[in-house]
Amino acid sequence: MADVDPLEGLGKALASLRKRAGFATQTEASDALKIDKGQLSRWEHEVPRPTLENLGRLLAGYGATVVDLGYALAQIAETEPKARELGPPDEDLIQALVDAIRRVEGRQTETEDRLEQLEKDLSRPIRPAASSSP
């Protein structure tokens, strides 16, 4: 059996989610999300695919969830014979997506915690060092 790619059709699914979010062009989306247009184009053509962090960023920018991505991938698989032949069972795909988004969310939580701590640190009054008076 050939290696199964659980994200076969990811680029087309991302393009579909972009359009669903109201961005008719990659330029519109790249401007709104502050992502290089060329990079967005490469992700939609899967050369290379986005990292998990960037995938999470795209989903958030498009107002989409992992479930939405799963549905978009399933629609691609239904319309493309190659994807349908090689595609994993739905349960495997959903589990892979859930695992990936959990990793992204974990990093997001860590980052938010660090930012919150920095904000607290910056809001504290700066106290001068205690002086020793005779």
Secondary structure, 3 states (H helix, E strand, C coil): CCCCCCCCCHHHHHHHHHHHCCCCCHHHHHHHHCCCHHHHHHHHCCCCCCCHHHHHHHHHHCCCCHHHHHHHHHHHHHHCHHHHHHCCCHHHHHHHHHHHHHHHHHHHHHHHHHHHHHHHHHHCCCCCCCCCCC
